[in-house]
Amino acid sequence: MSENSKKPADSGSNEALSVIPQEAQLSSVSDDKEDGKAKNILRIAVGTVNPCKVDAVKKAVEKAINLSASTHKVELHLEGFQVESGVTDQPFGDEETLTGAKNRARNAYLAFRAAHGCFPHLSFGLEGGLEWSSHILDQEDEDTLWCMAWMAVYGKRKAMVVDLFASTQSKFYTADKEPIFGLAKTAAFMLPSTLTILIKQGMELGDEDDKVFGRNKSKHGSGTVGLLTDGMIDRSAYYEHALTLALVSWIRPDIYSGKTSSFMGSLVCGSSK
């Protein structure tokens, strides 16, 4: 659910808050050299400081790179930013939830530049939401409430980024003049009536989990999905699959075209920009 909401962010006022262990961070956000050879640094911004969400982005990015055609060695500068979602604390429906994810991705993109003087290669926004279903009714023949989330990736497909993520099946791609969005939705699961009643009373889902399950800040831990599945699927794993799907435009740039593409580029394993 939303960590911050209500209004669009002013990029100049966003404070970068690191949630990655020190050993996983880099001292620089630009390409460096080691033993005379160029070192590729992939700059990633995340529109949240929630450790579960940042961890999910890190795992999805690393998995995509490891399974790609790239022979690059790359280090991640991955940083979470406390930004505004521009939606309510408890988003409902696809439209509001997706808007929150896109706002977070775009605002983190700007916050990274404000903090470091350069844009990230990719920026991620994750927004959890709820949706009512009239197709599946509860025991009282009332609409049921379902939990879901939208993922947004924001950035350009060009040079090093495409080399790092593209499938072995991709030979050519259309480079982007302006950043594009990659979008995906998680699986949805039905909430029990004990939680649904509290949501009808205006309580946010994360606060409900703490009350019903006797936890503290559960949305920064395993989340609702972790509590209901007894840890078989925690919050980070729940987001990770959808984050991978949101990256398909970078994994298969040859068959996903962007609206602002400007020229054709070929995959060159030595590019580092």
TARAGI-V376031 format. One record per run of one state. SS is the DSSP state (2 for helix, 1 for strand, 0 for the rest). FROM is the first residue (numbers start at 0). LEN is the number of residues. If there is no record, write none. Layout:
# TARAGI-V376031
ss->(SS;SS)
from->(FROM;FROM)
len->(LEN;LEN)
This chain:
# TARAGI-V376031
ss->(0;2;0;1;0;2;0;1;0;1;0;2;0;1;0;1;2;0;1;0;1;0;2;0;1;0;1;0;1;0;2;0;2;0;2;0;2;0;2;0;2;0;1;0)
from->(0;10;13;15;16;21;24;31;34;36;46;50;66;73;81;91;92;116;121;137;142;155;158;165;171;176;179;185;188;190;192;200;204;213;217;220;222;228;234;246;247;251;260;266)
len->(10;3;2;1;5;3;7;3;2;10;4;16;7;8;10;1;24;5;16;5;13;3;7;6;5;3;6;3;2;2;8;4;9;4;3;2;6;6;12;1;4;9;6;7)
